[in-house]
Amino acid sequence: MAMKITDDCSACGVCVDECDVNHAISEGDPIYVIDPNKCTECKGLAPAPKCQAVCPVEAIVKAD
């Protein structure tokens, strides 16, 4: 499973620097996007997805 960024994204970019795995987060138009083929939910690196913890608008959720 991967994380995804919802339309609530404010495009602040803080999540990009938190992504340590394969640069899974990139700038989209108009919001940031997570590549589900690259996202590992930070398994083995952190107890929870690091991007989700820093998102100021809580726009990062688990993908369905």
C-alpha positions as CSV (number, residue, x, y, z in Angstrom):
1,M,0.0,0.0,0.0
2,A,1.1,3.6,-0.6
3,M,0.3,7.0,0.6
4,K,-1.6,9.6,-1.5
5,I,-2.0,13.3,-1.3
6,T,-5.6,14.6,-1.3
7,D,-7.0,17.8,-2.9
8,D,-6.6,19.5,0.5
9,C,-2.9,19.8,-0.3
10,S,-1.7,23.5,0.1
11,A,1.4,22.8,-2.1
12,C,3.7,23.9,0.6
13,G,6.3,21.3,-0.2
14,V,7.4,20.2,3.3
15,C,6.6,16.6,2.5
16,V,9.1,16.4,-0.3
17,D,12.1,16.8,2.0
18,E,10.8,14.1,4.3
19,C,10.6,11.5,1.6
20,D,13.8,9.4,1.9
21,V,12.6,6.6,-0.4
22,N,13.1,6.9,-4.2
23,H,11.9,10.5,-4.4
24,A,8.3,9.2,-4.3
25,I,6.8,12.7,-3.9
26,S,7.0,15.2,-6.7
27,E,5.4,18.5,-7.7
28,G,2.2,18.1,-9.6
29,D,-0.2,20.6,-10.9
30,P,-1.5,22.1,-8.8
31,I,-0.7,19.8,-5.8
32,Y,2.1,17.4,-4.9
33,V,1.7,13.8,-5.9
34,I,3.0,10.5,-4.5
35,D,4.1,7.8,-6.9
36,P,2.5,4.6,-5.5
37,N,5.1,2.4,-7.2
38,K,7.9,4.2,-5.2
39,C,6.2,4.9,-1.9
40,T,7.0,2.3,0.9
41,E,5.1,4.2,3.7
42,C,8.6,4.5,5.3
43,K,8.4,0.9,6.4
44,G,11.7,0.0,8.1
45,L,12.7,3.7,8.3
46,A,10.2,5.2,10.6
47,P,7.2,4.0,12.8
48,A,4.8,5.9,10.5
49,P,5.0,7.7,7.1
50,K,7.2,10.7,7.6
51,C,5.5,12.8,5.0
52,Q,2.1,12.4,6.8
53,A,3.6,13.6,10.1
54,V,4.8,16.9,8.7
55,C,1.8,17.8,6.5
56,P,0.3,21.0,8.0
57,V,-3.1,20.4,6.4
58,E,-3.3,16.6,7.0
59,A,-3.7,16.0,3.2
60,I,-1.6,12.8,3.2
61,V,-3.6,9.6,3.7
62,K,-3.3,5.9,2.9
63,A,-4.3,5.1,-0.6
64,D,-7.3,2.9,-1.1
